[in-house]
Structure formats: structure tokens, C-alpha cells
Amino acid sequence: MIQRLIVRSTRHVLQFASDVKVDGRSTPVLECRDHLLPESYHLAQNSTQPCDKWMNVPSELEDKLQPAPYNVELPNGDLVIKKLKKLTPQTGAESQSDTRHLSEWQRGQINSEISQFSDKKILIMASSGGSSWAYAQDLGSAFSSARWKVEGPKHLPPIYESIIDLQISIHGKLGSPQKPEISAVLAGFKKAGLKHNEHLTLDPGVSPDLIVLWVGAKSPEGINPDDCATISFKPKPDATQPCAFVKQTPKFVPFPPP
């Protein structure tokens, strides 16, 4: 079976054209086309049937899905959150030590990546826990030895005391090219085996020439810092704790244009 689909925003209205063909049949088993779709799109051009009814998913279908989904992405691009995920550590994680420090080998791995970008600026923000604070100091020392301009560690805003592992915020917007010094930091952390968020937070509140490194408590096995909501450099009064909301889908959801 082969399905072809065109999705286009016309006059600020989402318009579809689709056909479904089955091997051995000369004509499509399904065709639909919305009337505002430009004639330059030839798919299902002879069809007078709009696509509305084919884009509606009956609720009873969702109820039959096993296992029950956390999210349902509809044909029109909408994402419906059915239930919230919860961060669940693996069995025995409570017995793991919270102590972290950088070994000489780890310092060397980080230094080998970042030393070529001396004089870059990094601000380290750390939670007040003793182990996290000492870990932040270790990281600051590693960047200083690579001749970076290090500020901190400084104490986190109280709302962020619950952050986990290492998280990075930079200035930028979606689609902006990643600066080489940012790539070097991520590569250094990965080579050193440091648990960190791999998806950077793009925050207009961060100065363009600054990297912000957030240092939180060590998370148990089975929990990933990328699953937590992003951190704002200048939190609003009604901000929620970062892991009070957990990422619901591992992929980018392409919402339709207005």
C-alpha cells in the first residue's frame, strides 16, 4: 500500500490532498482533496471529496491502543497529551553514592576539547548541596586550566534547587548554527563520561558571548536530564520547578502553520 499526502496552509487554513493505492489496483482506494488547495498540486485533482473526515481520529480508536500512549499526534499536526510521564529511577538507585568529582583523566578529556577556545566566558550556577557545590568547583577549575574566563560557581535561584546533573544554556534561537566552543564543551563532557543534557537550552536572556553551566544533584540511573523542562536564566515569579514537567515526546512535533 502506498499513501501520498500534501499538507499546505492556504489563506491561514490547513488544506490536505491525499490518495491511497494498493498493489494490483489501477485506481486509488481512497482520494480526498480540500477545495482551497492550489491547482498547481496535482494530487487527487479529480476528487471532490474533502479530507476532513479522514483527518478525524475517533476517540475509541485511541482507547484500543496497547500499550496506552502517552501522546497522540493527529493527522492535522496537533499533539494531544493523554497522560504525564513520571521520572522513575531504576531499582537500587537509592543506594548509589551522590559524590562526584573530576579525575585527572576526565580533566584531560575536557581540556583536550576546550583548550583551543581560550578566553571564552562560562558562568557556573550550582545547587547548594555539598556534593553538587564541590562538583561545580571541580568543573570551574577544569575550565580555568583551559584558560577560559570562569565566573562562579554561584548559587541557583531557589526555584531551581531541584535541577539534576549538568545542563547548558546559551543565547540563540531554533535553527541557529552551533558555535564551535559549544560543540567542544559537549564533546568534552561526552568523552569524560559526564551526565549532561545533550539538547541545549536556547535562552534570549543569556548574553551572546556567555555559556551558562547549571550543576544540580546527581540523578539516579534511568533518569535523563533531557527529560526535564528547560531552565530560564531569568526565571519568572510563576516559574515551576524544572522536573515538575517532564518532556512528553522524544522527537520534535511539527505543528501546522497558522
Rosetta blueprint (number, residue, H / E / L):
1 M L
2 I E
3 Q E
4 R E
5 L E
6 I E
7 V E
8 R E
9 S E
10 T E
11 R L
12 H L
13 V E
14 L E
15 Q E
16 F E
17 A E
18 S E
19 D E
20 V E
21 K E
22 V L
23 D L
24 G L
25 R L
26 S L
27 T L
28 P L
29 V L
30 L E
31 E E
32 C E
33 R E
34 D L
35 H L
36 L L
37 L L
38 P L
39 E L
40 S L
41 Y L
42 H L
43 L L
44 A L
45 Q L
46 N L
47 S L
48 T L
49 Q L
50 P L
51 C L
52 D H
53 K H
54 W H
55 M H
56 N L
57 V L
58 P L
59 S H
60 E H
61 L H
62 E H
63 D H
64 K L
65 L L
66 Q L
67 P L
68 A L
69 P L
70 Y L
71 N E
72 V E
73 E E
74 L L
75 P L
76 N L
77 G L
78 D L
79 L E
80 V E
81 I E
82 K L
83 K L
84 L L
85 K L
86 K L
87 L L
88 T L
89 P L
90 Q L
91 T L
92 G L
93 A H
94 E H
95 S H
96 Q L
97 S L
98 D L
99 T L
100 R L
101 H L
102 L L
103 S L
104 E H
105 W H
106 Q H
107 R H
108 G H
109 Q H
110 I H
111 N H
112 S H
113 E H
114 I H
115 S H
116 Q H
117 F H
118 S L
119 D L
120 K L
121 K E
122 I E
123 L E
124 I E
125 M E
126 A E
127 S L
128 S L
129 G L
130 G H
131 S H
132 S H
133 W H
134 A H
135 Y H
136 A H
137 Q H
138 D H
139 L H
140 G H
141 S H
142 A H
143 F H
144 S H
145 S H
146 A L
147 R L
148 W L
149 K E
150 V E
151 E E
152 G E
153 P E
154 K E
155 H E
156 L L
157 P L
158 P H
159 I H
160 Y H
161 E L
162 S L
163 I L
164 I E
165 D L
166 L E
167 Q E
168 I E
169 S E
170 I E
171 H L
172 G L
173 K L
174 L L
175 G L
176 S L
177 P L
178 Q L
179 K L
180 P H
181 E H
182 I H
183 S H
184 A H
185 V H
186 L H
187 A H
188 G H
189 F H
190 K H
191 K H
192 A H
193 G L
194 L L
195 K L
196 H E
197 N L
198 E L
199 H L
200 L L
201 T E
202 L E
203 D L
204 P L
205 G L
206 V L
207 S L
208 P L
209 D L
210 L E
211 I E
212 V E
213 L E
214 W E
215 V E
216 G L
217 A E
218 K L
219 S L
220 P L
221 E L
222 G L
223 I L
224 N L
225 P H
226 D H
227 D H
228 C E
229 A L
230 T L
231 I L
232 S L
233 F L
234 K L
235 P L
236 K L
237 P L
238 D L
239 A L
240 T L
241 Q L
242 P H
243 C H
244 A H
245 F L
246 V E
247 K L
248 Q L
249 T L
250 P L
251 K L
252 F L
253 V L
254 P L
255 F L
256 P L
257 P L
258 P L
